Amino acid sequence: MNHITTVVAGLSLACAGTSAVWADELCIEPENMIDCSDNWFFTYNASTFKMENGCPIGAPRGELTIQDQAVWDKLVSFGPSASMTIFAQDTGVHVGTPPPPAQVTIENPVLVVTVDTSDWSDLLPFRCGTDCDVPYQEEWVLRSIDVEDMSTLPTANQTPWFGAHMIEHVFKDGTVTYHIGTTLGYLDDVLNVNREELNPTSGQPGAAVYAASLAPTGVGMPWTFNSPPGFGGPDYPLPWEGGGASWWQQRYLVFIADRDAFVRPSFNPSMRETSSALDTANGKPWWNPDFLAECSSDYGSYDYPPDQNDLKPAFDTATANFHAVLGPLYDSQNTEIMPLTTYEGPEGFLQYMAEWKRESWDTPSWAPQDGSWDWTQSTQAAGFPFSGLGLTLNWTQFWPEAIEFEKGDLNNPFGATSEFIHATKGKPIYLVGILDPYQYLGKSLANQVPWCDTCIGDFNRDGVVGVLDLMLLLEHWGESTSDLGADFPLQYNMDKRSAEIDVLDLLDLLQVWGPCEWPLDWRPVDCLQP
């Protein structure tokens, strides 16, 4: 199961049980963090596959509890917004020359963020030059990326997961708060992370590394879908390998898209706010009080809305053009054990969720199916803390042996943030920009530009890739971003192909030389200049 994005909610650095100086320097422990211990990998597996009477309880079954409103506040429902006109070019697979740029109207535009470890630089927006048709000259042109393209561009990725960028309130002094269902809101209000300490120019040791460990909270874990090299134990406590790439290769992708391009993986997948025309309960799943929950004598379950329910039209609307892919998966002998499977429409959505849940909770498809598989001895990651509601859980705080642990409880701080998939045919997304994690998560300091005006290579966040950034890169020449003995110069790794700061990084820096620019006429509220 290979995902373009997917990172655990609020992953903290493993602080306890390690004597390395760098760990002591990097540790930032909000009050609600727990001791992850040295063997974080096995703690993770235990929290996910802890069994009771043959049923998993480590990955809590949301259908066994009725949650209070605080949980659903984290499920961002996209409200109506003013339409936006952009220029875009279809970058799908074509025979011959791609079509020229064209004007596109996004009816309900939203900003979304995700993590990727591939090279998307060829898909960045570009200014249409004199070789373009007259209407598009000097216009920013965004690349149109459809669901079908995700299996081929830039590498084979399937069913990308996203988190929203949504402002909750702007105060008179300019202070901005974010919806608790967003990455920034979750870090601010739930994990109580001081995001200034994620900005490398603040002087905090390893700030860029800490930012990469947090990632966009609420969208899974990239290192759980592939065999992780060298995991486990105090000699290698950083839980960021796997997922087909190393932690130091992470980048943030910022997209603009129509709200209806996405489907939320819950029992009410619509992200529309309730209106007179369509009852969506603002995305809150439907509770069926008469359902006998599997593996339990308790009545009541979160369930897909039946035909006679008011939420059924919203469910059908959200999933009518659903299109997703799982597989193929192979065993250690490279034998296919799960074929490439496509899921379409409302019924396909139900099948996809059931298969995703099975892969997450039961014996994974790559493991022996004869009952002999023992997760406690596994050297390959399996599954992730995924609830029956489609929420990825904060496993560093969701620990069965913790005093505050309550089976099935998705309340703060265990419930993760809003998450959803781009899985709607005919609704492209458009890549706006690429940032390093510290540029998006870390707060701007004095004399720095907002996150939307910085870019890859702008190490000091002054809005320009220039001489000062070149001097910083040369100052760290020859250092390694993956060497635990170095000072973690993660922000200077430009090429993401080599862990060392070398000529490849220099060439990439020169390629993006010049001012950073935001390619949309519309600017996010937290990016408005005073």
Steps between C-alpha positions, in 0.01 A plus 500: 500500500699796373369844591627838383440633847426364829660604824398428857317763701726692733797262499750615763867423528569201722643670807528240772749219521764643269823659612589679176564869550308592185184342642527710816544811289206426273250390761197725524246329719145637519324389817294238321794311348577150627818298529538331163801295626795380298318223316248742347442262208372220722304743717335618181419148387366415845275805501364404159453125534424450869225238502212412730286192427627498145415865437750786465477762771828684440352657189186624672163423351320830474178310445504395866465849644291811450738796485437846635491806276868581561600205285289611206634854525817350361324386183531807281191559286571723206250782480410693186768727359536745213591344169850547360628517144848366427703409196592134488658244273396137483812302593343157463642229279467615138610384159700782347505860619291582811213743445567871558401676824131573544281695739348291779240601757509336845154541650589434868878537531683364802868473592627156599840371609663162490842336529692334222851370445500511119632773273208718395714788372390443137139556604551837668310804367674697226468848355377477144758664278486662157458160335155467657178625348443870567227454768740303719821700469656586837231298678572234759399160363423213739523132409179299493543169683210254486434183696618298203830690488592409856601148395757639256606850614768549611531142623244229552293622793153394603214672679667812638394625843469866593436739787325836467650845548218696663504815713266508798539860618712811440539735797544879482872468570537269200528180703355205311345184641438189296217251500577216741447261209800644316866416540592837650196508729575151627861590577397826670196392698536127561872424515587849629809514281684832489527532125771766524726214609437334163667794324874426458592869519368506858819324606325186620722193435348270242194720439464381141522137610237553768269656241548202270407265784168678556398508134139582407327350797213270435591339172653164584860379504715462186747265667236237576436397141842364411774297662689734737879459487684492831208570733482453872703553813690790656764492226245626249219682677382723215175350364519650153640237265284287275207599283729460201711798611693644791368766736748758371337480156167642617353805334164671535279539197245783498204462264191698411193304401124494503358383831311223319824350366541325838327228694530462876547136608231504766148367517382837363769586246353832386703807595216741422345700779133426564275712280129524423567301185710222650516363854859401574511537880822694424679175428416328829455124451158349549443299819283190464366416850356166386815356351670214689866589477737227384706343780281659763176451686448877496224635280560803286753577231617768265370377169449601141164681472219274372275595210235656720746718695530876441876465454472248215484769224817660636672161512401422141603848381843477664576152363324509161830555315722320751802337338782338698761230462663253739791270419674330350684352800783245483661263750872466567533270194343773283188290451183703464276440800253780435414609145449857389139568590288798394202620703223712347192684627310462831533120505867523409552746785354248749717221358810718506446599863438139602821387331699788644367419846583131456856583396531725805356275770525139388794290388639710214477352153879474465525281814424125529125445512514166687492654847876473552578868460623660824505880495721513811783343298433693181780702340260648248253769600135410468188705507459825686280635780185533294153516650175371359416861420790545262698709750870444543581501868784659691674180598763672715215590733274204427674230700307207654724494807462870575298588811271731306435244224133425439411246232317654208543858617582740217481812716779750545788439486456163328284597204696635206413785268285514191625298210367416156599354166511638151289225349247672275505452124485815295611732783872580461725650763755771418851514647565848641839447660747277681634579847721336756306394814665769716391771254133412536486388864754746643372847587650798322736700718584871479606613151379174347230452238187286558506135399335568163778743397792272577617211282745214474853638540390806697676390817475834685138559391555845355299414188802474270740220409824694488853555625412462869345159432801396293733591787292292742512199269879527456539533876351150535676349198578131538271442798235229494133549573459140614808471722393500865840641595462813284307811594212398274533757218174373352394833353806507273418170331370637171505200270350238736686235300814492710524538878819705465519874436690494171511626144150367428360734764701790360365438149144482630549825693625680188204366302250676729710817541298817536183620675238261634151581374148393593336396169135576590322835497323385816713497814426301818400719795812401693711619205362852469773757546435775761 
